[in-house]
Amino acid sequence: MNATIRRMQKSDVDSVYELEATIFKDSWSYKLISSETDGEVYKYPYVMEVDGNLAGYTFIWAIADEIHINNFAIHPSFRRKGLGLKLISFIFDEFQEYRKYFLEVRKSNKSAIDLYRKSGFETIFTRIKYYADGEDALVMQKFK
């Protein structure tokens, strides 16, 4: 599957917001997603496209010597095709000068946890009742 990854533009916000709201029950607001494209030097939003269709996205923050993967999503119709691994590999390549990578994931999101573990992340602790519905988050890290 031929996927391309590029920086997210303001013109992508509607599509990304729609996908975000479809996938996550505690989705980011439109304003928050839009703010990822505001040009702040530490924000790196990316979209992944397959044949011109939004297949996924990620919002990266580069702070000090750390990379924070704040949001990571693959469209349901594009899952189980290796695109999640391709997107996370892109992050490692794009930010190879960084040594530490962090993310939070719902404790119940087994497919995402499996992807992150396959990519070298390890759970370092649990944030109790992190999400609005009271679900815990696993905080995961990867060191290079």
A tleap script that builds the chain and sets N, CA, C and O, in Angstrom:
source leaprc.protein.ff14SB
mol = sequence {
  NMET ASN ALA THR ILE ARG ARG MET GLN LYS
  SER ASP VAL ASP SER VAL TYR GLU LEU GLU
  ALA THR ILE PHE LYS ASP SER TRP SER TYR
  LYS LEU ILE SER SER GLU THR ASP GLY GLU
  VAL TYR LYS TYR PRO TYR VAL MET GLU VAL
  ASP GLY ASN LEU ALA GLY TYR THR PHE ILE
  TRP ALA ILE ALA ASP GLU ILE HIE ILE ASN
  ASN PHE ALA ILE HIE PRO SER PHE ARG ARG
  LYS GLY LEU GLY LEU LYS LEU ILE SER PHE
  ILE PHE ASP GLU PHE GLN GLU TYR ARG LYS
  TYR PHE LEU GLU VAL ARG LYS SER ASN LYS
  SER ALA ILE ASP LEU TYR ARG LYS SER GLY
  PHE GLU THR ILE PHE THR ARG ILE LYS TYR
  TYR ALA ASP GLY GLU ASP ALA LEU VAL MET
  GLN LYS PHE CLYS
}
set mol.1.N position { 0.854 -1.182 0.000 }
set mol.1.CA position { 0.000 0.000 0.000 }
set mol.1.C position { 0.895 1.238 0.000 }
set mol.1.O position { 1.760 1.382 0.864 }
set mol.2.N position { 0.692 2.113 -0.949 }
set mol.2.CA position { 1.515 3.310 -1.095 }
set mol.2.C position { 0.947 4.453 -0.253 }
set mol.2.O position { -0.072 5.052 -0.595 }
set mol.3.N position { 1.626 4.736 0.846 }
set mol.3.CA position { 1.188 5.801 1.750 }
set mol.3.C position { 2.212 6.916 1.746 }
set mol.3.O position { 3.417 6.669 1.690 }
set mol.4.N position { 1.724 8.145 1.805 }
set mol.4.CA position { 2.608 9.297 1.914 }
set mol.4.C position { 2.331 10.001 3.246 }
set mol.4.O position { 1.198 10.041 3.725 }
set mol.5.N position { 3.381 10.546 3.819 }
set mol.5.CA position { 3.277 11.259 5.092 }
set mol.5.C position { 3.818 12.663 4.870 }
set mol.5.O position { 4.894 12.850 4.302 }
set mol.6.N position { 3.049 13.647 5.332 }
set mol.6.CA position { 3.456 15.044 5.161 }
set mol.6.C position { 2.979 15.849 6.358 }
set mol.6.O position { 2.149 15.397 7.147 }
set mol.7.N position { 3.534 17.072 6.473 }
set mol.7.CA position { 3.096 17.976 7.543 }
set mol.7.C position { 1.621 18.313 7.348 }
set mol.7.O position { 1.168 18.536 6.225 }
set mol.8.N position { 0.896 18.346 8.427 }
set mol.8.CA position { -0.518 18.707 8.402 }
set mol.8.C position { -0.652 20.204 8.133 }
set mol.8.O position { 0.108 21.008 8.671 }
set mol.9.N position { -1.613 20.568 7.307 }
set mol.9.CA position { -1.904 21.960 6.970 }
set mol.9.C position { -3.256 22.360 7.586 }
set mol.9.O position { -4.033 21.503 8.008 }
set mol.10.N position { -3.515 23.643 7.628 }
set mol.10.CA position { -4.835 24.117 8.094 }
set mol.10.C position { -5.963 23.474 7.287 }
set mol.10.O position { -7.035 23.192 7.822 }
set mol.11.N position { -5.716 23.249 6.006 }
set mol.11.CA position { -6.746 22.661 5.140 }
set mol.11.C position { -7.059 21.203 5.495 }
set mol.11.O position { -8.057 20.661 5.021 }
set mol.12.N position { -6.233 20.567 6.311 }
set mol.12.CA position { -6.464 19.182 6.743 }
set mol.12.C position { -7.291 19.093 8.020 }
set mol.12.O position { -7.764 18.014 8.376 }
set mol.13.N position { -7.468 20.201 8.703 }
set mol.13.CA position { -8.070 20.168 10.040 }
set mol.13.C position { -9.466 19.558 10.018 }
set mol.13.O position { -9.781 18.747 10.889 }
set mol.14.N position { -10.313 19.917 9.059 }
set mol.14.CA position { -11.671 19.360 9.010 }
set mol.14.C position { -11.643 17.833 8.940 }
set mol.14.O position { -12.353 17.161 9.688 }
set mol.15.N position { -10.825 17.291 8.043 }
set mol.15.CA position { -10.746 15.834 7.868 }
set mol.15.C position { -10.175 15.152 9.098 }
set mol.15.O position { -10.669 14.109 9.526 }
set mol.16.N position { -9.135 15.744 9.663 }
set mol.16.CA position { -8.519 15.160 10.853 }
set mol.16.C position { -9.507 15.191 12.017 }
set mol.16.O position { -9.631 14.211 12.752 }
set mol.17.N position { -10.204 16.301 12.187 }
set mol.17.CA position { -11.195 16.405 13.260 }
set mol.17.C position { -12.297 15.352 13.090 }
set mol.17.O position { -12.700 14.708 14.059 }
set mol.18.N position { -12.772 15.184 11.872 }
set mol.18.CA position { -13.826 14.191 11.603 }
set mol.18.C position { -13.345 12.786 11.960 }
set mol.18.O position { -14.074 12.019 12.589 }
set mol.19.N position { -12.124 12.451 11.562 }
set mol.19.CA position { -11.581 11.132 11.896 }
set mol.19.C position { -11.363 10.996 13.401 }
set mol.19.O position { -11.680 9.958 13.983 }
set mol.20.N position { -10.834 12.020 14.020 }
set mol.20.CA position { -10.620 12.029 15.470 }
set mol.20.C position { -11.923 11.746 16.210 }
set mol.20.O position { -11.958 10.925 17.127 }
set mol.21.N position { -12.999 12.435 15.806 }
set mol.21.CA position { -14.301 12.261 16.465 }
set mol.21.C position { -14.875 10.872 16.209 }
set mol.21.O position { -15.605 10.341 17.045 }
set mol.22.N position { -14.553 10.282 15.067 }
set mol.22.CA position { -15.018 8.935 14.738 }
set mol.22.C position { -14.312 7.883 15.588 }
set mol.22.O position { -14.935 6.918 16.031 }
set mol.23.N position { -13.026 8.066 15.813 }
set mol.23.CA position { -12.213 7.051 16.484 }
set mol.23.C position { -12.272 7.135 18.006 }
set mol.23.O position { -12.409 6.116 18.682 }
set mol.24.N position { -12.167 8.350 18.545 }
set mol.24.CA position { -11.999 8.512 19.985 }
set mol.24.C position { -13.244 9.070 20.657 }
set mol.24.O position { -13.812 10.065 20.207 }
set mol.25.N position { -13.663 8.419 21.740 }
set mol.25.CA position { -14.828 8.914 22.465 }
set mol.25.C position { -14.521 10.181 23.252 }
set mol.25.O position { -15.431 10.922 23.624 }
set mol.26.N position { -13.255 10.425 23.500 }
set mol.26.CA position { -12.836 11.656 24.186 }
set mol.26.C position { -11.953 12.477 23.242 }
set mol.26.O position { -10.847 12.888 23.594 }
set mol.27.N position { -12.466 12.697 22.059 }
set mol.27.CA position { -11.688 13.318 20.986 }
set mol.27.C position { -11.256 14.745 21.330 }
set mol.27.O position { -11.885 15.448 22.121 }
set mol.28.N position { -10.157 15.128 20.697 }
set mol.28.CA position { -9.696 16.504 20.818 }
set mol.28.C position { -10.723 17.420 20.152 }
set mol.28.O position { -11.400 17.020 19.205 }
set mol.29.N position { -10.830 18.629 20.645 }
set mol.29.CA position { -11.737 19.611 20.052 }
set mol.29.C position { -11.187 20.093 18.709 }
set mol.29.O position { -9.999 19.950 18.421 }
set mol.30.N position { -12.057 20.656 17.913 }
set mol.30.CA position { -11.644 21.225 16.630 }
set mol.30.C position { -10.574 22.296 16.847 }
set mol.30.O position { -9.579 22.352 16.123 }
set mol.31.N position { -10.793 23.133 17.843 }
set mol.31.CA position { -9.855 24.218 18.133 }
set mol.31.C position { -8.479 23.667 18.526 }
set mol.31.O position { -7.453 24.196 18.099 }
set mol.32.N position { -8.461 22.623 19.324 }
set mol.32.CA position { -7.202 22.033 19.755 }
set mol.32.C position { -6.457 21.399 18.567 }
set mol.32.O position { -5.243 21.553 18.435 }
set mol.33.N position { -7.189 20.694 17.719 }
set mol.33.CA position { -6.566 20.100 16.521 }
set mol.33.C position { -6.033 21.202 15.621 }
set mol.33.O position { -4.910 21.110 15.124 }
set mol.34.N position { -6.818 22.229 15.410 }
set mol.34.CA position { -6.387 23.344 14.573 }
set mol.34.C position { -5.129 24.004 15.133 }
set mol.34.O position { -4.260 24.439 14.377 }
set mol.35.N position { -5.038 24.076 16.464 }
set mol.35.CA position { -3.885 24.730 17.083 }
set mol.35.C position { -2.577 23.976 16.828 }
set mol.35.O position { -1.498 24.545 16.990 }
set mol.36.N position { -2.661 22.714 16.434 }
set mol.36.CA position { -1.448 21.956 16.110 }
set mol.36.C position { -0.753 22.530 14.871 }
set mol.36.O position { 0.434 22.284 14.658 }
set mol.37.N position { -1.477 23.283 14.066 }
set mol.37.CA position { -0.906 23.862 12.841 }
set mol.37.C position { -0.569 25.345 13.018 }
set mol.37.O position { -0.387 26.059 12.032 }
set mol.38.N position { -0.486 25.809 14.264 }
set mol.38.CA position { -0.295 27.250 14.494 }
set mol.38.C position { 1.153 27.721 14.353 }
set mol.38.O position { 1.439 28.905 14.535 }
set mol.39.N position { 2.061 26.808 14.030 }
set mol.39.CA position { 3.433 27.213 13.776 }
set mol.39.C position { 4.341 27.232 14.991 }
set mol.39.O position { 5.501 27.628 14.879 }
set mol.40.N position { 3.847 26.814 16.149 }
set mol.40.CA position { 4.711 26.740 17.339 }
set mol.40.C position { 5.901 25.829 17.017 }
set mol.40.O position { 5.734 24.773 16.407 }
set mol.41.N position { 7.073 26.235 17.422 }
set mol.41.CA position { 8.295 25.527 17.016 }
set mol.41.C position { 8.397 24.109 17.561 }
set mol.41.O position { 9.158 23.309 17.016 }
set mol.42.N position { 7.669 23.769 18.600 }
set mol.42.CA position { 7.762 22.432 19.183 }
set mol.42.C position { 6.689 21.473 18.649 }
set mol.42.O position { 6.713 20.285 18.970 }
set mol.43.N position { 5.750 21.979 17.837 }
set mol.43.CA position { 4.643 21.158 17.340 }
set mol.43.C position { 4.926 20.639 15.931 }
set mol.43.O position { 5.332 21.384 15.038 }
set mol.44.N position { 4.697 19.335 15.763 }
set mol.44.CA position { 4.923 18.687 14.475 }
set mol.44.C position { 3.734 17.777 14.154 }
set mol.44.O position { 3.758 16.587 14.471 }
set mol.45.N position { 2.705 18.329 13.532 }
set mol.45.CA position { 1.561 17.496 13.150 }
set mol.45.C position { 1.773 16.898 11.753 }
set mol.45.O position { 2.239 17.586 10.844 }
set mol.46.N position { 1.435 15.634 11.590 }
set mol.46.CA position { 1.584 14.957 10.302 }
set mol.46.C position { 0.302 14.217 9.941 }
set mol.46.O position { -0.434 13.747 10.809 }
set mol.47.N position { 0.059 14.128 8.642 }
set mol.47.CA position { -1.031 13.289 8.138 }
set mol.47.C position { -0.433 12.235 7.217 }
set mol.47.O position { 0.596 12.448 6.576 }
set mol.48.N position { -1.106 11.101 7.175 }
set mol.48.CA position { -0.748 10.017 6.268 }
set mol.48.C position { -1.905 9.849 5.295 }
set mol.48.O position { -3.068 9.778 5.692 }
set mol.49.N position { -1.562 9.787 4.005 }
set mol.49.CA position { -2.585 9.635 2.970 }
set mol.49.C position { -2.302 8.398 2.127 }
set mol.49.O position { -1.153 8.044 1.866 }
set mol.50.N position { -3.381 7.758 1.716 }
set mol.50.CA position { -3.317 6.654 0.760 }
set mol.50.C position { -4.266 7.015 -0.370 }
set mol.50.O position { -5.469 7.171 -0.159 }
set mol.51.N position { -3.723 7.143 -1.558 }
set mol.51.CA position { -4.521 7.520 -2.731 }
set mol.51.C position { -5.346 8.779 -2.477 }
set mol.51.O position { -6.505 8.856 -2.884 }
set mol.52.N position { -4.756 9.754 -1.813 }
set mol.52.CA position { -5.422 11.022 -1.557 }
set mol.52.C position { -6.411 11.006 -0.410 }
set mol.52.O position { -7.041 12.026 -0.131 }
set mol.53.N position { -6.565 9.870 0.265 }
set mol.53.CA position { -7.497 9.742 1.393 }
set mol.53.C position { -6.734 9.750 2.713 }
set mol.53.O position { -5.661 9.156 2.824 }
set mol.54.N position { -7.291 10.419 3.701 }
set mol.54.CA position { -6.677 10.462 5.019 }
set mol.54.C position { -6.684 9.062 5.624 }
set mol.54.O position { -7.745 8.488 5.865 }
set mol.55.N position { -5.502 8.522 5.864 }
set mol.55.CA position { -5.380 7.184 6.435 }
set mol.55.C position { -4.964 7.233 7.898 }
set mol.55.O position { -5.166 6.270 8.637 }
set mol.56.N position { -4.376 8.366 8.323 }
set mol.56.CA position { -3.949 8.484 9.708 }
set mol.56.C position { -3.310 9.828 9.970 }
set mol.56.O position { -3.136 10.639 9.060 }
set mol.57.N position { -2.962 10.054 11.221 }
set mol.57.CA position { -2.310 11.302 11.607 }
set mol.57.C position { -1.621 11.113 12.943 }
set mol.57.O position { -1.900 10.173 13.687 }
set mol.58.N position { -0.723 12.024 13.224 }
set mol.58.CA position { -0.062 12.047 14.519 }
set mol.58.C position { 0.307 13.481 14.869 }
set mol.58.O position { 0.606 14.282 13.984 }
set mol.59.N position { 0.285 13.803 16.144 }
set mol.59.CA position { 0.698 15.105 16.647 }
set mol.59.C position { 1.886 14.882 17.568 }
set mol.59.O position { 1.765 14.237 18.609 }
set mol.60.N position { 3.016 15.411 17.184 }
set mol.60.CA position { 4.264 15.241 17.910 }
set mol.60.C position { 4.663 16.567 18.539 }
set mol.60.O position { 4.549 17.621 17.913 }
set mol.61.N position { 5.129 16.508 19.774 }
set mol.61.CA position { 5.735 17.673 20.411 }
set mol.61.C position { 7.177 17.311 20.738 }
set mol.61.O position { 7.451 16.298 21.382 }
set mol.62.N position { 8.090 18.156 20.282 }
set mol.62.CA position { 9.511 17.992 20.573 }
set mol.62.C position { 9.873 18.993 21.656 }
set mol.62.O position { 9.937 20.197 21.408 }
set mol.63.N position { 10.107 18.488 22.851 }
set mol.63.CA position { 10.380 19.347 23.999 }
set mol.63.C position { 11.690 18.900 24.638 }
set mol.63.O position { 11.834 17.750 25.051 }
set mol.64.N position { 12.647 19.833 24.712 }
set mol.64.CA position { 13.995 19.543 25.227 }
set mol.64.C position { 14.573 18.392 24.423 }
set mol.64.O position { 14.734 18.507 23.208 }
set mol.65.N position { 14.890 17.278 25.086 }
set mol.65.CA position { 15.462 16.130 24.376 }
set mol.65.C position { 14.458 14.992 24.253 }
set mol.65.O position { 14.839 13.833 24.089 }
set mol.66.N position { 13.168 15.328 24.332 }
set mol.66.CA position { 12.119 14.310 24.322 }
set mol.66.C position { 11.127 14.531 23.187 }
set mol.66.O position { 10.876 15.656 22.757 }
set mol.67.N position { 10.579 13.428 22.723 }
set mol.67.CA position { 9.475 13.445 21.765 }
set mol.67.C position { 8.239 12.934 22.490 }
set mol.67.O position { 8.263 11.870 23.110 }
set mol.68.N position { 7.162 13.700 22.406 }
set mol.68.CA position { 5.878 13.299 22.985 }
set mol.68.C position { 4.913 13.047 21.829 }
set mol.68.O position { 4.601 13.948 21.050 }
set mol.69.N position { 4.456 11.823 21.740 }
set mol.69.CA position { 3.450 11.481 20.736 }
set mol.69.C position { 2.102 11.723 21.410 }
set mol.69.O position { 1.598 10.881 22.153 }
set mol.70.N position { 1.535 12.891 21.133 }
set mol.70.CA position { 0.317 13.316 21.826 }
set mol.70.C position { -0.942 12.706 21.233 }
set mol.70.O position { -1.948 12.538 21.922 }
set mol.71.N position { -0.877 12.382 19.972 }
set mol.71.CA position { -2.035 11.786 19.318 }
set mol.71.C position { -1.519 10.945 18.165 }
set mol.71.O position { -0.574 11.328 17.476 }
set mol.72.N position { -2.147 9.799 17.962 }
set mol.72.CA position { -1.724 8.865 16.932 }
set mol.72.C position { -2.961 8.069 16.539 }
set mol.72.O position { -3.582 7.425 17.385 }
set mol.73.N position { -3.320 8.111 15.265 }
set mol.73.CA position { -4.532 7.409 14.844 }
set mol.73.C position { -4.413 6.911 13.411 }
set mol.73.O position { -3.820 7.563 12.552 }
set mol.74.N position { -4.984 5.751 13.181 }
set mol.74.CA position { -5.117 5.184 11.847 }
set mol.74.C position { -6.609 4.981 11.586 }
set mol.74.O position { -7.329 4.441 12.427 }
set mol.75.N position { -7.058 5.416 10.425 }
set mol.75.CA position { -8.465 5.265 10.038 }
set mol.75.C position { -8.848 3.788 10.122 }
set mol.75.O position { -8.077 2.932 9.689 }
set mol.76.N position { -10.025 3.474 10.671 }
set mol.76.CA position { -10.422 2.064 10.814 }
set mol.76.C position { -10.331 1.248 9.512 }
set mol.76.O position { -9.977 0.070 9.554 }
set mol.77.N position { -10.641 1.848 8.380 }
set mol.77.CA position { -10.596 1.085 7.130 }
set mol.77.C position { -9.173 0.846 6.626 }
set mol.77.O position { -8.975 0.096 5.670 }
set mol.78.N position { -8.184 1.475 7.259 }
set mol.78.CA position { -6.791 1.293 6.862 }
set mol.78.C position { -5.983 0.511 7.903 }
set mol.78.O position { -4.765 0.387 7.778 }
set mol.79.N position { -6.651 -0.006 8.913 }
set mol.79.CA position { -5.942 -0.744 9.959 }
set mol.79.C position { -5.567 -2.145 9.484 }
set mol.79.O position { -6.143 -2.676 8.535 }
set mol.80.N position { -4.595 -2.720 10.166 }
set mol.80.CA position { -4.099 -4.078 9.883 }
set mol.80.C position { -3.469 -4.179 8.496 }
set mol.80.O position { -3.504 -5.232 7.860 }
set mol.81.N position { -2.893 -3.065 8.037 }
set mol.81.CA position { -2.222 -3.036 6.742 }
set mol.81.C position { -0.776 -2.546 6.872 }
set mol.81.O position { -0.112 -2.270 5.873 }
set mol.82.N position { -0.305 -2.443 8.104 }
set mol.82.CA position { 1.069 -2.011 8.339 }
set mol.82.C position { 1.260 -0.502 8.381 }
set mol.82.O position { 2.389 -0.026 8.501 }
set mol.83.N position { 0.171 0.255 8.283 }
set mol.83.CA position { 0.302 1.713 8.248 }
set mol.83.C position { 0.656 2.315 9.610 }
set mol.83.O position { 1.363 3.321 9.675 }
set mol.84.N position { 0.178 1.717 10.682 }
set mol.84.CA position { 0.539 2.198 12.015 }
set mol.84.C position { 2.036 2.064 12.238 }
set mol.84.O position { 2.679 2.978 12.757 }
set mol.85.N position { 2.587 0.928 11.847 }
set mol.85.CA position { 4.027 0.715 11.966 }
set mol.85.C position { 4.798 1.670 11.055 }
set mol.85.O position { 5.862 2.165 11.426 }
set mol.86.N position { 4.259 1.923 9.869 }
set mol.86.CA position { 4.911 2.862 8.952 }
set mol.86.C position { 4.926 4.271 9.551 }
set mol.86.O position { 5.937 4.967 9.460 }
set mol.87.N position { 3.818 4.696 10.160 }
set mol.87.CA position { 3.744 6.029 10.738 }
set mol.87.C position { 4.674 6.162 11.954 }
set mol.87.O position { 5.338 7.185 12.120 }
set mol.88.N position { 4.717 5.146 12.781 }
set mol.88.CA position { 5.587 5.242 13.948 }
set mol.88.C position { 7.056 5.172 13.526 }
set mol.88.O position { 7.904 5.823 14.136 }
set mol.89.N position { 7.362 4.393 12.497 }
set mol.89.CA position { 8.736 4.343 11.978 }
set mol.89.C position { 9.142 5.698 11.401 }
set mol.89.O position { 10.287 6.126 11.546 }
set mol.90.N position { 8.197 6.366 10.750 }
set mol.90.CA position { 8.441 7.714 10.240 }
set mol.90.C position { 8.832 8.656 11.380 }
set mol.90.O position { 9.758 9.456 11.243 }
set mol.91.N position { 8.123 8.555 12.500 }
set mol.91.CA position { 8.426 9.408 13.651 }
set mol.91.C position { 9.863 9.165 14.113 }
set mol.91.O position { 10.608 10.114 14.356 }
set mol.92.N position { 10.247 7.903 14.232 }
set mol.92.CA position { 11.613 7.586 14.671 }
set mol.92.C position { 12.644 8.111 13.684 }
set mol.92.O position { 13.692 8.612 14.093 }
set mol.93.N position { 12.363 8.004 12.398 }
set mol.93.CA position { 13.297 8.507 11.376 }
set mol.93.C position { 13.367 10.033 11.389 }
set mol.93.O position { 14.449 10.617 11.336 }
set mol.94.N position { 12.208 10.659 11.460 }
set mol.94.CA position { 12.130 12.118 11.398 }
set mol.94.C position { 12.777 12.778 12.616 }
set mol.94.O position { 13.329 13.874 12.516 }
set mol.95.N position { 12.705 12.111 13.757 }
set mol.95.CA position { 13.210 12.671 15.008 }
set mol.95.C position { 14.339 11.797 15.568 }
set mol.95.O position { 14.416 11.563 16.774 }
set mol.96.N position { 15.193 11.330 14.693 }
set mol.96.CA position { 16.242 10.391 15.100 }
set mol.96.C position { 17.280 10.999 16.042 }
set mol.96.O position { 17.983 10.268 16.739 }
set mol.97.N position { 17.383 12.330 16.068 }
set mol.97.CA position { 18.359 12.944 16.972 }
set mol.97.C position { 17.887 12.937 18.426 }
set mol.97.O position { 18.662 13.246 19.331 }
set mol.98.N position { 16.618 12.586 18.654 }
set mol.98.CA position { 16.075 12.523 20.014 }
set mol.98.C position { 16.273 11.117 20.584 }
set mol.98.O position { 16.234 10.126 19.855 }
set mol.99.N position { 16.484 11.052 21.884 }
set mol.99.CA position { 16.721 9.765 22.538 }
set mol.99.C position { 15.491 9.204 23.237 }
set mol.99.O position { 15.379 7.989 23.402 }
set mol.100.N position { 14.567 10.069 23.651 }
set mol.100.CA position { 13.435 9.622 24.463 }
set mol.100.C position { 12.114 9.909 23.752 }
set mol.100.O position { 11.904 10.989 23.200 }
set mol.101.N position { 11.238 8.920 23.781 }
set mol.101.CA position { 9.907 9.036 23.181 }
set mol.101.C position { 8.888 8.619 24.237 }
set mol.101.O position { 9.069 7.619 24.931 }
set mol.102.N position { 7.824 9.393 24.345 }
set mol.102.CA position { 6.786 9.102 25.327 }
set mol.102.C position { 5.398 9.179 24.689 }
set mol.102.O position { 5.191 9.889 23.705 }
set mol.103.N position { 4.451 8.432 25.269 }
set mol.103.CA position { 3.047 8.515 24.859 }
set mol.103.C position { 2.174 7.954 25.967 }
set mol.103.O position { 2.649 7.247 26.855 }
set mol.104.N position { 0.887 8.281 25.901 }
set mol.104.CA position { -0.118 7.674 26.767 }
set mol.104.C position { -1.106 6.933 25.882 }
set mol.104.O position { -1.398 7.354 24.763 }
set mol.105.N position { -1.614 5.830 26.400 }
set mol.105.CA position { -2.582 5.034 25.655 }
set mol.105.C position { -3.594 4.447 26.641 }
set mol.105.O position { -3.254 4.079 27.765 }
set mol.106.N position { -4.837 4.372 26.187 }
set mol.106.CA position { -5.867 3.760 27.030 }
set mol.106.C position { -5.468 2.324 27.365 }
set mol.106.O position { -4.989 1.578 26.511 }
set mol.107.N position { -5.674 1.965 28.605 }
set mol.107.CA position { -5.334 0.620 29.063 }
set mol.107.C position { -6.099 -0.454 28.273 }
set mol.107.O position { -5.624 -1.581 28.133 }
set mol.108.N position { -7.266 -0.102 27.768 }
set mol.108.CA position { -8.091 -1.068 27.027 }
set mol.108.C position { -7.738 -1.150 25.540 }
set mol.108.O position { -8.258 -2.019 24.840 }
set mol.109.N position { -6.877 -0.278 25.050 }
set mol.109.CA position { -6.571 -0.226 23.617 }
set mol.109.C position { -5.455 -1.226 23.284 }
set mol.109.O position { -4.307 -0.846 23.050 }
set mol.110.N position { -5.818 -2.487 23.269 }
set mol.110.CA position { -4.838 -3.572 23.116 }
set mol.110.C position { -4.104 -3.506 21.778 }
set mol.110.O position { -2.904 -3.777 21.731 }
set mol.111.N position { -4.788 -3.155 20.696 }
set mol.111.CA position { -4.109 -3.123 19.394 }
set mol.111.C position { -3.050 -2.021 19.358 }
set mol.111.O position { -1.968 -2.221 18.806 }
set mol.112.N position { -3.355 -0.864 19.942 }
set mol.112.CA position { -2.364 0.213 19.992 }
set mol.112.C position { -1.192 -0.175 20.895 }
set mol.112.O position { -0.034 0.064 20.551 }
set mol.113.N position { -1.491 -0.766 22.037 }
set mol.113.CA position { -0.432 -1.194 22.957 }
set mol.113.C position { 0.481 -2.201 22.260 }
set mol.113.O position { 1.702 -2.126 22.391 }
set mol.114.N position { -0.106 -3.141 21.520 }
set mol.114.CA position { 0.693 -4.124 20.781 }
set mol.114.C position { 1.597 -3.438 19.765 }
set mol.114.O position { 2.769 -3.795 19.643 }
set mol.115.N position { 1.067 -2.455 19.031 }
set mol.115.CA position { 1.870 -1.715 18.048 }
set mol.115.C position { 3.030 -1.003 18.739 }
set mol.115.O position { 4.166 -1.065 18.270 }
set mol.116.N position { 2.747 -0.338 19.837 }
set mol.116.CA position { 3.785 0.409 20.537 }
set mol.116.C position { 4.856 -0.533 21.097 }
set mol.116.O position { 6.049 -0.237 21.024 }
set mol.117.N position { 4.426 -1.658 21.650 }
set mol.117.CA position { 5.407 -2.628 22.166 }
set mol.117.C position { 6.267 -3.185 21.030 }
set mol.117.O position { 7.480 -3.335 21.176 }
set mol.118.N position { 5.632 -3.488 19.908 }
set mol.118.CA position { 6.369 -3.979 18.744 }
set mol.118.C position { 7.382 -2.943 18.268 }
set mol.118.O position { 8.407 -3.292 17.682 }
set mol.119.N position { 7.092 -1.677 18.523 }
set mol.119.CA position { 7.967 -0.577 18.112 }
set mol.119.C position { 9.019 -0.235 19.158 }
set mol.119.O position { 9.805 0.692 18.962 }
set mol.120.N position { 9.045 -0.970 20.265 }
set mol.120.CA position { 10.078 -0.775 21.268 }
set mol.120.C position { 9.669 0.005 22.506 }
set mol.120.O position { 10.510 0.283 23.361 }
set mol.121.N position { 8.395 0.363 22.622 }
set mol.121.CA position { 7.936 1.079 23.810 }
set mol.121.C position { 7.706 0.097 24.961 }
set mol.121.O position { 7.353 -1.063 24.751 }
set mol.122.N position { 7.914 0.593 26.176 }
set mol.122.CA position { 7.637 -0.171 27.385 }
set mol.122.C position { 6.771 0.672 28.305 }
set mol.122.O position { 6.907 1.895 28.346 }
set mol.123.N position { 5.889 0.024 29.037 }
set mol.123.CA position { 5.054 0.729 30.013 }
set mol.123.C position { 5.917 1.100 31.214 }
set mol.123.O position { 6.615 0.256 31.776 }
set mol.124.N position { 5.859 2.383 31.602 }
set mol.124.CA position { 6.649 2.808 32.765 }
set mol.124.C position { 5.774 3.084 33.987 }
set mol.124.O position { 6.238 2.940 35.118 }
set mol.125.N position { 4.523 3.475 33.782 }
set mol.125.CA position { 3.587 3.589 34.890 }
set mol.125.C position { 2.180 3.790 34.348 }
set mol.125.O position { 1.977 3.946 33.144 }
set mol.126.N position { 1.221 3.783 35.252 }
set mol.126.CA position { -0.191 3.957 34.905 }
set mol.126.C position { -0.691 5.260 35.493 }
set mol.126.O position { -0.469 5.546 36.670 }
set mol.127.N position { -1.374 6.056 34.665 }
set mol.127.CA position { -2.061 7.255 35.167 }
set mol.127.C position { -3.490 6.823 35.500 }
set mol.127.O position { -4.279 6.516 34.606 }
set mol.128.N position { -3.805 6.805 36.760 }
set mol.128.CA position { -5.109 6.340 37.221 }
set mol.128.C position { -6.188 7.350 36.826 }
set mol.128.O position { -6.043 8.553 37.047 }
set mol.129.N position { -7.267 6.838 36.241 }
set mol.129.CA position { -8.430 7.652 35.841 }
set mol.129.C position { -8.022 8.866 35.000 }
set mol.129.O position { -8.544 9.964 35.195 }
set mol.130.N position { -7.109 8.666 34.087 }
set mol.130.CA position { -6.562 9.744 33.252 }
set mol.130.C position { -7.597 10.318 32.287 }
set mol.130.O position { -7.648 11.528 32.070 }
set mol.131.N position { -8.415 9.450 31.716 }
set mol.131.CA position { -9.392 9.885 30.711 }
set mol.131.C position { -10.695 10.324 31.378 }
set mol.131.O position { -10.996 9.936 32.507 }
set mol.132.N position { -11.456 11.140 30.655 }
set mol.132.CA position { -12.683 11.732 31.208 }
set mol.132.C position { -13.668 10.675 31.709 }
set mol.132.O position { -14.412 10.925 32.658 }
set mol.133.N position { -13.679 9.502 31.081 }
set mol.133.CA position { -14.598 8.447 31.501 }
set mol.133.C position { -14.055 7.616 32.663 }
set mol.133.O position { -14.693 6.654 33.091 }
set mol.134.N position { -12.880 7.983 33.173 }
set mol.134.CA position { -12.306 7.294 34.323 }
set mol.134.C position { -11.348 6.171 33.978 }
set mol.134.O position { -10.789 5.545 34.878 }
set mol.135.N position { -11.144 5.901 32.690 }
set mol.135.CA position { -10.223 4.831 32.316 }
set mol.135.C position { -8.778 5.258 32.571 }
set mol.135.O position { -8.418 6.426 32.431 }
set mol.136.N position { -7.971 4.281 32.946 }
set mol.136.CA position { -6.546 4.515 33.177 }
set mol.136.C position { -5.802 4.635 31.850 }
set mol.136.O position { -6.241 4.123 30.819 }
set mol.137.N position { -4.677 5.317 31.905 }
set mol.137.CA position { -3.765 5.413 30.758 }
set mol.137.C position { -2.445 4.762 31.131 }
set mol.137.O position { -1.945 4.932 32.243 }
set mol.138.N position { -1.892 4.021 30.195 }
set mol.138.CA position { -0.537 3.526 30.349 }
set mol.138.C position { 0.404 4.573 29.785 }
set mol.138.O position { 0.206 5.037 28.662 }
set mol.139.N position { 1.409 4.946 30.530 }
set mol.139.CA position { 2.441 5.841 30.014 }
set mol.139.C position { 3.568 4.934 29.536 }
set mol.139.O position { 4.105 4.121 30.287 }
set mol.140.N position { 3.909 5.104 28.253 }
set mol.140.CA position { 4.915 4.257 27.639 }
set mol.140.C position { 6.097 5.100 27.173 }
set mol.140.O position { 5.933 6.263 26.806 }
set mol.141.N position { 7.275 4.511 27.192 }
set mol.141.CA position { 8.477 5.208 26.762 }
set mol.141.C position { 9.326 4.299 25.886 }
set mol.141.O position { 9.248 3.073 25.952 }
set mol.142.N position { 10.120 4.938 25.082 }
set mol.142.CA position { 11.137 4.234 24.304 }
set mol.142.C position { 12.393 5.077 24.368 }
set mol.142.O position { 12.355 6.289 24.158 }
set mol.143.N position { 13.505 4.426 24.658 }
set mol.143.CA position { 14.811 5.077 24.618 }
set mol.143.C position { 15.577 4.514 23.445 }
set mol.143.O position { 15.507 3.319 23.158 }
set mol.144.N position { 16.313 5.384 22.766 }
set mol.144.CA position { 17.151 4.913 21.662 }
set mol.144.C position { 18.572 4.768 22.134 }
set mol.144.O position { 19.445 4.381 21.356 }
savepdb mol mol.pdb
quit
